Amino acid sequence: MAGRMANRLQKEAPASAAEKVTLACRLTLGREPSDQELKILTAHLRQNGEASFARILFNLNAFMYVD
């Protein structure tokens, strides 16, 4: 699933890492990332790639559980 999310991010938000992070947060969490989340997640995305970034989002409590 992380690979598929990575492909989607590359197709739908190819311009910048910040756009990819924002799109991914909307898709997985249903909200925009905070400024701090955007900074941290963008750095991780740049260092480790889209698939690793997607795995992080898929393992967040906000993605796994519904309040």
Residue pairs with C-beta under 8 A, 6 or more apart in sequence:
1 54
1 58
2 51
2 52
2 54
2 55
2 58
3 51
3 54
5 24
5 27
5 28
5 50
5 51
5 54
5 57
5 58
6 49
6 50
6 51
6 53
6 54
7 50
8 27
9 20
9 23
9 24
9 50
9 54
10 20
10 50
12 23
13 19
13 20
13 22
13 23
17 42
17 45
17 46
18 38
18 42
20 45
20 50
20 53
21 33
21 37
21 38
21 41
21 42
21 45
21 53
22 32
22 33
22 38
24 41
24 53
24 54
24 57
25 31
25 32
25 33
25 37
25 41
25 57
26 32
28 57
28 58
28 60
28 63
29 57
29 60
29 62
29 63
33 41
41 53
41 56
44 52
44 53
44 56
45 52
45 53
57 63
